[in-house]
Amino acid sequence: MHSPIADERTMANAIRALAMDAVQAANSGHPGMPMGMADVASVLFNRFVTLDPAAPDWPNRDRFVLSAGHGSMLLYAIHHLLGYDDMGMDQVKAFRQLGSRTAGHPEYGHAKGIEMTTGPLGQGIATAVGMALSERLGNARFPGLIDHFSYVIAGDGCLMEGISQEAIDLAGHLGLGHLIVLWDDNKITIDGDTDLATSTDQLARFAASGWHVLSCDGHTPTEIADAIEAARKDPRPSLIACRTVIGFGAPNKQGGHDVHGAPLGAAEIAAARAHLGWSHAPFEIPASVYAAWARVARRGAEARTAWEARLATTPNRHDFNSLRARDLVPLTQAMAGYKQQLLSDKPKVATRKASEMALGVVNGTLPFMIGGSADLTGSNLTRTKGQTSVRRGDFSGDYVHYGVREHGMAAAMNGIALAGLFRPYGGTFLAFADYARPAIRLAALMGVPTTFVMTHDSIGLGEDGPTHQPVEILASLRAIPNLTVLRPADAVETAEAWEIALAETDGPVLLALSRQNLPLLRAEAGENLTARGAYLLRDPGARQVTLIATGSEVEIAVKAAEALEPHGIRAAVVSAPSFERFARQDGDYRTAVLGNAPRIGIEAAIRMGWEALLRPEDAFIGMTGFGASAPASALYEHFGITPEAVVKAAQSLI
């Protein structure tokens, strides 16, 4: 009969050994956290975590998020020991090397079982809030099928980052009881002792945010297990302060900041092996240790098999499978009829309103949508008829009030998307995209299809003034690789933008939407032309100038083209809702759209990023600085973004 405590100590020492050896071989990395938290991780996995390495995407698995991503060797060591088939010892030996799955920080999609990319501190705990929220939403709909936990290992840096407060406030408010954060309370950061920079009582802080708080000795298995067991039973999210020694087991370096982010060195590794009683050669793990970790995997496989049996007999299995199938055919059919109705009605509405209208079709057709806003529901228009609020104790709703927490909202939405049951979207003002940018960037890096709804997209928002007028934000967002930015010009393009967002599987989509009303410009709605990124909206034949515009400025381009006709100038108008989508088109298509005549770009934003559409000799009508506070029409006139300005520029180019 094996002893759990004895096994866990040996299981933990295997993590320490692999961390020491891999960091030493790479001559790069962070051994301190994996060594310090090895006991906590071993108890957590040995007694509590339920997952199956043979089925890493099993929907009801527990989620484990290493928010302190610099300690990635903790995760890689665990995955190797558990028997993930893509985490052989060759990958451990190739830690931080080009082409390996064992990147310096855990990268989603690089290896099985990595639930998210971590490294930017605080993102892990904030994204895990979304995972825990998704679990509660799923449990409300499928109580016999979804009832897992989300575990997070976080460090002092994660708790110092501002996003952590947004995350814990939201989690505490909603009462996400299946979220358990294990804090590596080692009182060390890169610069030295934590008292250099913080004196926050973290237990009091979390308690004030509605959390269940506990503490334990992070090197005493019984204390760790008792704390986790108590956390699992409490209806609140839980923080467990695990008092640990950074670099535990390295007798001459443990407890100091020098062990945080540098190899221990051959002499200290030898001393650590002796201190821990680990007599095995580098990268050598005895069969008894593999057997102990195999029991964890076997328990998970048994749980997964039992779950599959429940799924096969549950009355609502069809609904569950339909939710996960992501069938968009009903939406395609519904949108086709909706767009034809738009052509008939010709509504003159802001694209934020057009988004609300299109969302009515989306949410009325697809069962897996979860909406929300950062306290701007009435401005973003992200809530549609029939949606109900998600509340503490009642997760049957499909609309989340994220509060004034743009960064936390964006990260939580990533977590919902990663969890795999639902498709989240959430809104704020485009000017506040900078508050959400780290999570937007992480969504793009991970290839997660989160949809960000950003309204009040230009100086057209008017009197709120330059603090709210995002003149440079479009350019900065277009600079993020793998992010699709869509700035639709009318109700048809907005509907097409939503079709694009929901068809996306490999990256986030951001919709930039107007506050001011815009006319319907499209004359037909067969092919989704927005999906092309740019297209000829008006083709006079034998063009003499090409007017290229996005969003609300397409109306200006059309008026300018009409005004040029009496002057004998034939102007083509190109609507360019997505630079990224247009860049993916073949060269012949791009040439046909842009033509060889002089070009004028028109956008109520700065010119940066227009280089792919405009040549140095072409003109640009837009912003060169910040906006001002005034009615929208006065601002467009003041800054010279008018049909008259376009006409004048065209005449000077020809």
Beta strands, then each sheet from edge to edge (+ up, - down):
strand 1: 63-66
strand 2: 150-154
strand 3: 179-185
strand 4: 188-189
strand 5: 192-193
strand 6: 212-217
strand 7: 238-243
strand 8: 369-373
strand 9: 399-401
strand 10: 423-429
strand 11: 451-455
strand 12: 484-486
strand 13: 509-513
strand 14: 535-538
strand 15: 545-549
strand 16: 571-575
strand 17: 599-602
strand 18: 619-621
sheet 1: 1+ 2+ 3+ 7+ 6+
sheet 2: 4+ 5-
sheet 3: 9+ 8+ 10+ 11+ 13+ 12+
sheet 4: 14+ 16- 15- 17- 18-
end
